[in-house]
Structures are given as structure tokens and as C-alpha cells.
Amino acid sequence: MRKLWILLPAFSWLAVGSLRGPNDPQEWVVVLTGDNRGYLAPCGCSSPMIGGVVRRATALKSLTAGKQALVLDNGGWVEGTGRQDVLKAEALAQLASLSKVSAVNLAPSEAKLGRGQVLALQNLSGGRFVSSCVASGDELDMARFASVGPFLVGGVSGDPGAVASPLGLRPLALDRAVETLIEEASHGRLVPVLMLQGTLEQAREVAKQHPKLRLIAYRSGGTPPEPEQVGETLLASCGDKGKYLASLRWDGKKFSSFRVTALDLTHADDPNAQRLYRSYLDRVGEEDLLAKLPRTPSEVGFVGSERCGTCHKLAHGVWSESAHAKALATLEKVGHDRDPDCVGCHVVGLESKGGFASREVTPSLAGVGCENCHGPGARHVLDPFNHSLAAGGEKSCAKCHVPDHSPKFVYDAYWPKISH
């Protein structure tokens, strides 16, 4: 049973909506997700990569099939306020509706997109956003709490002003927001559960100050840590960047059986989620966001790897047989070749004026080429003796082969593959 609680002018509470009947069994599965931080798909060149919303939809179905389920999304969907961030947030809102997420916490990252966009996200999600740390959510058509089966769920930020201020609303102090959640849960004989856009340290402090809370879902980085128990309150997280789900069992008295599900290749792509994700990529391409990226002037022009090959034949031969030469093609196969998040590490000079624009306009700069490591080569081509190029080396690789995208990358092991 899922209900939303909204604050009326007389300060009473109204339950609206219902997804299940009143006679729910005691045992529930609770699934934690959220904190995508802009990642809708796995990103990187080390196999196998984990994560992605299309796998998540399949994993959610598997974890909740035939069970009473509370699915909590802690928000934190995007990291910026640009157009691509808006498109990502809209896609994630639609995916929340598709996967029947029970409640989504309105995080500062989404609030920064502005009131109009938050209203749009609320509509796209099917009214799943909650925010307990604004004095009134009436203007956003947003509930403070969601009632799902035996649970009353609230959503807060460690900094309530970071949610309220961008929306022109008055923040409610964190302690007061949590107290209200606990009071309303007590009146309804419900289990108070809190989604917190905050750290483990903040979660510990909230648990100490409000010992009647039973579960706090907080944000963390990397692999989800083991949950902590503070009195009667369990603190748990699903990690970040959309790589994992975390799940728990509620037996009517306590939470237990914490489990981490890595979104790896064992989870097939959900076809409905895939359609929504493809629609997102289509919008990125149709709006030509790649062409709208800011670019800095370059004092030296790019020439492309084929030009380098006229003199450096041996090195060019090694490059042409490498995965670097085919880097853009790998994106084209999966439809990410117009995605600003991805293209920069698959072409030459995307951040510079005169760098890669498209395969049609700048075919010589498609793929990772000589100039990614050695710098723009126009002066060197005209006067090689007086304008030498940088030697390249490990620092050149580190710009793209970061731990998040290439967790298995070790320079000394990979360099022999392209040694020249």
C-alpha cells in the first residue's frame, strides 16, 4: 500500500492514493537506489563494466517479484544544471515511474534545476517525489511523506536550505523535519524511514538525535558499505553512480539480510527501460549538445594521425591496429557517438576550437590519435626540427583512464600493447 501525505492549510494530513490492499503481510523487501550523479549507463573501457539504468530495471524486478516491496530512490540524480543534466533527470523520473519506485527524495541536485523543472520531474515520475525539509510543498504538488504498507517515508537533505532556496521556499530545520516524520508515523502506527541526502557521519548524528527512526538511507561513494546499527536505527547506503542496488528484509520487527546487487552482465537489459534510455540519447543527439560544448582556442592546429604517419610509419602502424584508432567506432555501436559525456575520450581535441566536430566534418580526428598524447601537431608538421612534440607517457593516459572508467588500468601493463 502506497500513500502520499500532503500538508493542508489546517496542518492536518491527508492520505491520497493506494497501490495495495490494507492486509499486507509482515515481511517486506526494501530496496535502496539513487545517487546516480549523472551516470545512466556504465562508462569505461575495462570489461566487465557495472551499472546502468537498463540493468537496474531488470534487477529491481528480480528483487521484488512476488514480494511486498518498498523501493527508495535517494535522489542525487545529476551533478550540474546544464541541458544534458535536465535530460538525464527527466529520463530518470520516467524510469522511476516505470519501475514503480515507492518514493524519491528531492535532493539539492534536482532542486537546483529550478521550480519549473522540479514540477516537470514530479509529473514524469508519477508524483513520487517527497520532501520533508521544506515548510510546505503545496506549490510543488509534492508530499512531505509517502506511506507504503507499514512504512512512513520521509526525504531530507543534510542542508535543508539547499533544497528550499533554489525553489523559493522556506526550509524546515532538519531536526524538526525528522521529528514530524516520527510523530506522524507514531500516529499512524507506521515504521519511520528516512532518506537522507547526507553523509554517514550526518546519518549517525540524526540516528542519535532521533532514536525512534528505524532506517536511514544515506549517500556514500563506491561499493555500498556494510550497514551500521545505531540503537534501533539501521544506516544503509546503495553506493553511487548507479552501479549497485542494496536490499534489506523487514520481518515486522527489524531490518536484516543486507545484500548488495552489482548491476553487472548477469542482469539483462530491460526492454522498456532500454526504450526510455534510447529516447534520452535521441534527445541528446537531436539537440546537438555536442556542438554546443564550450571550446577553448588552441594556438596550434590539429592535423590528424594519418598526417603523422607520413614520417612516423612504424608508430602509425602500431596505432592503426590499436583500440585507440577505433575508439569512436565503439561509441557508434552503442549510440553514444553524440553524447558529450563520452566523446571527449574517444576523439582528438573535442575541448578545443579546431578539434573534433563530427566524423563527417573532421574524419581525421575521429578516434584517439597521436595528438591526444603528443599535443596538436600543425607546427611540428611545418617545421619538425624547431617544433618538437611532447613525449606523452603515463600522464597522457591518466586524463581518460581514471579509476571510475578504467578500474583495471595499470600503465606498465597496458603500455606494451601500444609501445612505439
C-alpha positions in Angstrom: 0.0 0.0 0.0 1.4 3.4 -1.0 0.0 6.6 0.1 1.2 10.2 -0.1 0.8 12.7 2.8 0.4 16.3 2.0 0.1 19.2 4.4 -3.2 21.0 4.3 -3.7 24.7 5.4 -5.2 23.5 8.7 -2.0 21.5 9.3 -3.7 18.1 9.2 -2.5 15.3 7.0 -4.3 13.7 4.1 -3.6 10.3 2.7 -4.1 10.0 -1.0 -3.6 7.2 -3.5 -3.1 3.5 -2.9 -1.2 0.7 -4.7 -2.0 -2.3 -2.4 -4.7 -3.6 -0.2 -4.8 -3.0 3.6 -3.9 -6.5 4.7 -0.2 -6.6 3.8 1.9 -9.5 5.2 4.6 -8.6 7.8 7.6 -9.5 5.6 8.8 -6.8 3.1 11.8 -6.3 0.9 13.3 -2.9 1.0 15.5 -1.8 -2.0 17.7 1.3 -2.0 18.8 3.1 -5.1 19.7 6.6 -6.2 22.8 8.9 -6.2 23.4 8.3 -9.9 25.4 11.5 -10.0 24.9 11.7 -13.8 25.6 8.1 -14.7 22.8 6.5 -16.6 25.0 3.8 -18.2 28.3 2.1 -17.5 31.2 4.2 -18.6 34.7 2.9 -19.4 36.9 0.6 -21.3 37.7 -2.2 -18.8 35.4 -5.2 -19.1 33.1 -6.0 -17.5 31.7 -2.6 -16.5 28.9 -2.5 -14.0 25.9 -0.2 -13.6 23.2 1.4 -15.8 19.5 2.1 -15.6 18.5 -0.6 -18.1 20.1 -3.3 -16.0 18.7 -1.7 -12.8 15.2 -2.1 -14.0 15.8 -5.9 -14.5 17.4 -6.2 -11.1 14.6 -4.4 -9.4 12.1 -6.8 -10.9 14.1 -9.7 -9.8 14.5 -8.4 -6.2 10.8 -7.5 -5.8 9.0 -10.2 -7.8 6.1 -11.7 -5.8 7.0 -9.7 -2.7 5.8 -6.7 -0.8 8.4 -4.1 -1.8 9.5 -0.7 -0.6 11.8 0.8 -3.3 13.5 4.0 -2.2 15.4 6.3 -4.5 17.5 8.8 -2.6 17.7 11.3 -5.5 21.1 12.9 -6.3 20.5 12.1 -9.9 22.6 14.8 -11.6 25.7 16.9 -10.8 25.1 20.0 -12.9 22.4 22.3 -14.2 23.1 22.2 -17.9 20.7 20.9 -20.6 22.1 17.4 -20.5 21.5 17.3 -16.8 17.9 18.2 -17.4 17.5 15.4 -20.0 19.1 12.9 -17.6 16.8 13.9 -14.7 13.7 13.6 -17.0 14.8 10.2 -18.1 15.4 9.1 -14.5 12.0 10.4 -13.5 10.3 8.3 -16.2 12.4 5.3 -15.2 11.2 5.8 -11.5 7.6 5.6 -12.7 8.4 2.6 -14.9 10.0 0.7 -12.1 7.3 1.7 -9.6 9.7 3.3 -7.2 7.9 3.9 -3.9 9.4 7.3 -3.2 12.1 9.7 -4.5 13.9 12.1 -2.2 14.1 15.6 -3.6 17.8 16.3 -3.4 19.7 19.6 -3.8 21.0 18.5 -7.2 17.5 18.3 -8.6 16.2 21.4 -6.7 19.0 23.4 -8.4 17.3 22.7 -11.8 14.6 25.1 -10.7 10.9 25.1 -9.7 9.6 24.5 -13.2 11.8 21.6 -13.8 11.1 20.0 -10.4 7.4 20.3 -11.3 8.1 18.5 -14.6 10.1 15.8 -12.8 7.3 15.3 -10.3 4.8 14.8 -13.2 7.1 12.5 -15.1 7.7 10.3 -12.1 4.0 9.9 -11.4 4.2 12.0 -8.2 6.9 10.0 -6.5 9.0 12.9 -5.1 8.8 13.7 -1.4 10.5 16.5 0.5 10.2 16.7 4.3 12.6 19.7 4.7 10.5 22.4 3.1 7.9 24.3 5.1 5.3 23.4 2.6 5.4 21.5 -0.7 2.0 22.6 -1.8 3.4 24.9 -4.5 5.3 21.9 -6.0 2.4 19.5 -5.7 4.7 17.4 -3.6 4.1 15.4 -0.5 6.2 15.5 2.7 5.9 11.8 3.3 5.0 8.6 1.4 3.1 5.9 3.3 3.8 2.4 1.9 2.5 -0.6 3.7 3.8 -0.4 7.3 6.3 2.4 6.5 6.1 6.2 6.5 9.0 7.5 4.4 10.4 11.0 4.6 13.1 12.7 2.5 15.6 15.3 3.7 18.9 16.9 2.9 21.7 17.5 5.4 21.4 21.1 4.3 17.6 21.8 4.0 18.3 25.3 2.6 20.0 23.7 -0.4 16.6 22.2 -1.3 14.3 25.0 -0.4 16.2 28.1 -1.5 16.5 27.3 -5.3 12.7 26.7 -5.3 11.9 30.0 -3.4 10.6 28.1 -0.4 11.3 28.2 3.3 13.4 25.4 4.7 12.3 23.4 7.6 15.1 22.6 10.1 16.4 19.1 9.8 15.6 18.1 13.4 12.1 19.5 13.0 11.5 17.6 9.7 12.6 14.3 11.3 10.5 14.9 14.4 7.5 15.5 12.3 8.1 12.3 10.4 8.4 10.3 13.7 5.3 12.0 15.1 3.2 11.2 12.0 4.5 7.6 11.9 3.5 7.2 15.6 0.0 8.5 15.0 -0.5 6.1 12.1 1.4 3.2 13.9 3.8 3.1 11.0 7.6 2.5 10.8 9.5 5.7 10.3 12.1 5.5 7.4 14.3 8.4 6.3 16.0 9.1 3.0 18.9 11.4 3.8 21.0 13.3 1.2 23.9 13.3 3.6 27.0 11.5 4.7 27.4 8.6 7.1 28.5 11.0 9.8 25.3 13.0 9.3 23.3 9.8 9.4 24.9 8.8 12.7 24.1 12.1 14.2 20.5 12.0 13.1 20.1 8.5 14.4 21.5 9.6 17.8 19.2 12.6 18.0 16.1 10.6 16.8 16.4 7.1 18.1 12.8 6.2 17.0 13.9 6.1 13.4 14.2 2.6 12.1 16.1 3.1 8.9 18.2 5.8 7.3 19.2 5.6 3.7 22.2 7.9 3.2 24.7 8.6 0.4 28.1 7.1 0.0 30.7 6.6 -2.7 31.9 3.4 -4.3 30.7 -0.1 -3.3 28.0 0.1 -0.6 29.5 -0.4 2.8 28.1 -2.7 5.4 25.2 -1.2 7.3 25.6 0.3 10.8 23.3 -0.1 13.7 22.9 3.0 16.0 20.5 1.9 18.7 17.3 0.8 16.9 18.2 2.6 13.7 19.9 0.9 10.8 22.1 3.1 8.5 22.4 1.8 4.9 23.5 3.0 1.5 23.5 1.8 -2.1 26.8 3.4 -3.2 26.8 5.8 -6.1 26.9 6.3 -9.8 24.2 3.7 -10.4 26.4 0.7 -10.0 24.6 -1.2 -7.3 21.3 -1.8 -5.5 21.2 -2.5 -1.8 18.3 -4.5 -0.3 17.1 -5.4 3.2 14.4 -7.6 4.7 11.8 -6.3 7.1 10.1 -9.0 9.2 7.7 -6.8 11.1 10.1 -6.1 13.9 13.6 -5.4 12.4 15.6 -4.9 9.3 18.1 -7.7 8.4 19.7 -9.6 5.5 21.5 -6.7 3.9 22.5 -7.6 0.3 24.4 -5.7 -2.4 23.5 -6.4 -6.0 26.1 -5.3 -8.6 24.5 -4.3 -11.9 26.7 -6.5 -14.0 26.2 -8.5 -17.1 24.1 -11.1 -15.2 21.3 -8.6 -15.5 19.8 -8.4 -19.0 18.7 -5.0 -20.4 15.1 -4.4 -19.6 13.4 -3.6 -22.9 11.1 -0.9 -21.6 13.9 0.8 -19.7 16.0 0.5 -22.9 13.4 2.3 -24.9 13.4 5.2 -22.4 17.2 5.3 -22.4 17.3 5.3 -26.2 14.8 8.2 -26.2 17.2 10.1 -23.9 20.1 9.5 -26.2 18.0 10.5 -29.2 17.2 13.8 -27.5 20.9 14.5 -26.8 21.6 13.9 -30.5 18.6 15.9 -31.8 19.5 18.9 -29.7 23.1 18.6 -30.9 24.5 19.1 -27.4 28.0 18.0 -28.6 28.2 21.0 -30.9 27.2 23.3 -28.0 30.1 22.3 -25.8 32.3 25.3 -24.8 35.7 25.1 -26.6 38.9 26.9 -25.8 41.1 28.5 -28.5 44.2 26.5 -29.5 47.3 28.3 -30.5 48.3 25.2 -32.6 46.0 23.3 -35.0 45.4 19.6 -35.3 46.4 17.6 -38.3 45.2 14.0 -37.6 47.1 10.8 -37.2 47.3 10.0 -40.9 49.4 13.1 -41.4 51.7 11.9 -38.7 52.1 8.6 -40.5 53.8 10.1 -43.5 57.0 10.2 -41.4 56.3 8.0 -38.4 55.3 4.9 -40.3 56.2 2.3 -37.7 54.4 4.2 -34.9 51.4 4.8 -37.2 51.2 1.1 -38.0 51.0 0.3 -34.3 48.4 2.9 -33.7 46.2 1.9 -36.7 45.9 -1.6 -35.3 45.1 -0.5 -31.7 41.8 0.0 -30.0 42.6 3.7 -29.8 42.2 4.1 -33.6 38.7 2.5 -33.3 37.7 4.4 -30.1 34.9 6.5 -31.8 33.5 3.4 -33.5 33.0 1.7 -30.1 30.6 4.6 -29.2 28.9 4.5 -32.6 28.0 0.8 -31.9 26.1 1.7 -28.7 24.6 5.1 -29.8 26.8 7.3 -27.7 28.8 9.0 -30.5 26.9 12.3 -30.0 27.0 12.1 -26.2 29.1 14.9 -24.7 29.8 12.8 -21.6 31.6 10.1 -23.7 33.0 11.6 -26.9 35.9 13.6 -25.3 37.9 10.4 -24.5 37.2 8.9 -27.9 38.4 11.6 -30.3 41.1 14.3 -30.7 40.7 17.8 -29.4 37.0 17.9 -28.5 37.6 20.7 -25.9 39.5 22.9 -28.4 38.4 25.0 -31.3 39.6 23.3 -34.4 39.3 19.9 -32.7 36.8 17.1 -33.4 33.4 18.2 -34.5 31.9 15.1 -36.2 33.0 12.1 -38.2 31.7 13.9 -41.3 33.3 17.3 -40.7 36.6 16.2 -39.1 37.2 12.5 -40.0 40.9 12.7 -39.4 40.3 13.5 -35.7 37.9 10.5 -35.1 39.3 8.1 -32.6 42.1 8.5 -30.0 45.1 9.6 -32.1 48.7 10.8 -31.8 47.7 14.3 -30.8 45.8 13.1 -27.7 49.2 12.2 -26.1 51.6 14.4 -28.0 49.6 17.6 -28.5 48.5 19.5 -31.6 50.8 18.8 -34.5 50.4 21.6 -37.0 53.6 23.5 -36.2 55.6 20.2 -36.0 54.4 19.2 -39.5 55.6 22.6 -40.9 58.9 22.7 -39.0 59.7 19.4 -37.2 63.2 20.4 -36.2 62.2 23.6 -34.4 58.8 22.5 -33.0 59.1 19.1 -31.3 56.1 17.5 -29.6 55.6 16.3 -26.1 56.8 12.8 -25.3 53.4 11.6 -24.0 53.6 9.0 -21.3 51.6 8.0 -18.2 50.2 11.5 -17.6 48.6 11.5 -21.0 46.8 8.2 -20.3 45.6 9.4 -16.9 43.3 12.0 -18.4 40.8 9.4 -19.5 41.9 6.2 -17.8 40.7 7.2 -14.4 39.7 4.6 -11.8 35.9 5.1 -12.3 36.2 4.4 -16.1 39.2 2.1 -16.2 39.4 0.3 -12.8 41.9 -2.3 -14.1 44.2 0.2 -15.9 47.8 -0.2 -14.9 50.1 1.9 -17.1 53.1 -0.6 -17.0 50.8 -3.4 -18.1 48.9 -1.6 -20.9 51.8 0.4 -22.4 53.3 -2.7 -24.2 50.1 -3.0 -26.2 50.8 0.3 -28.0 54.5 0.7 -27.5 56.1 2.6 -30.4 
